[in-house]
Amino acid sequence: MDGPRKSLSAADVARHLPLRPVACAVLAALSEGPKPGIDIMEAANATVPGHPILGPGTLYRLLKELRHEKLIARADPTGITPADDRQVHHVLTPLGDLVLRAEVARLRRTILLAGGVRQAHGR
């Protein structure tokens, strides 16, 4: 371990918002627990049926970026580090979980706003 875990502040979360849609989809895919890259890609691509938002190259660059930002971490549930990067499992970090929750709350507010616009125009 890196020593005592510092508590996360609202500023720690806010600096990551708003998330790009593809980053949000990856974090959402990991909200159910650790997954290997292929499962993350399939879950993220399922958010836009008929139009994949992630290919393998984009996914692995994004996973590296999200690890660098401390939103996700590598987690091998078997305790054995796979030789192939495609078999590595990823997991949300506490910060990643808070950022995802904040982004979902932001998107809900946006959807409510859009609902008000539709009602105001009689649609």
Secondary structure, 3 states (H helix, E strand, C coil): CCCCCCCCCHHHHHCCCCCCHHHHHHHHHHHHCCEEHHHHHHHHHCCCCCCCCCCHHHHHHHHHHHHHCCCEEECCCCCCCCCCHHHCEEEECHHHHHHHHHHHHHHHHHHHHHHHHHHHCCC
